[in-house]
């Protein structure tokens, strides 16, 4: 899973041509680790319509604070440089896809 940082968030996420799903994650977060295979599968299946990346909240406090992320995992979809959807907590792939259907 590609990782973005405070330094490249603007170019990699806000400036992306495709919608970008950002998982705000942490090494100490079991539900975040549980989501890893779900996100890899989502990236493989929807790669032409959606980019999937991770941002480690402990190593990137600037972006984490800017978007007021308090719980892990938090998922945010960015399109055209703006957050268009936010979801908190682990979920099965089918439910994640359903929740993303209106932004893809």
N, C-alpha and C positions, 0 to 999 in steps of 0.2 A: 504494500500500500504506500503510495507516495506520501511523503510528509512535507508540510509547508511550515514556514516559520514566520515570526514577526517581520523579518527582513524581506521575504519574498511573497508575503500574503497578497499584497497589492497586485503584483504581476501575475501570480499563479491563480488567484481566485477572482479578485475584483476585475482583472483585465481579461479573463478567459472568454473565449468565443462560446463555449458550451456552458450550460448551467453546471455549477459545481456543488457537490454535496461534501460538506466539511464535517468530519467527526472530531469534536473537541474531546480529547481523550487524555488518560494519564496511565503511567506504568502500574500504579497501585490499584487500579480500578478493575475488579473482576468482570463486571458486565461489559466493560470496554473490550476486554480480551475475548469475551464470548461473541462479540459482534464482528471480530476480525474475519472469520470465514464467510459470514453473511455479506460483508462489504466487498470482499474479494470476488464473490460470486456476482454481486450486483455490478461491480465494475466490469467484469468479463461480459455479462449479458447486455448491459446498457451503455457500454463504452462509446458508442457512436452518438448517443444522446445526452450522456451525463458523465462528468468527470468526478471521481471519488478520491478524496484526500483526507489525511489526518493532520491534526494540529495538537501537539502535546502542550497541555495547559501549564504544566510546571516550568517548561523551558521557554514558553512564549506568553508571558503575562500581559503584554501590551495588547495583543489582539484579543485575548481572553477577556480582559477588562473592558475593552472597547465595545464588545458585543454582549457584555453583562452575563457571561456564562458562569453559572454557579454550581451546576450538577453535571456529573459525567455518567454516561456519555450524553452529550448534547449534539444533535445533528442540525446543521443549518444549510439551507440551499440558497446559493447566491446566483443571481441572474442579472446580467447587465450592471454588475458592480454593486448590487443591492441585495440584502437578505430578503428573500421572499417567503421563507417558511422556516420554522424552528420546531424541533421535536426533542423531548427529553426521555431518556431511558432506552434500554435494550428492547428489541422487538424481533419477531421472526421476519424472514425475508419477504414473505407474501404480504404481511401487514405493512412493511416498509415500502414495498412497491405500490401498494394501494394508496398510501399516504403521499407518495411522490407523484402519483398519476396526474395531478392537476398542475404540476410545475414542469413536467417533461414535455 
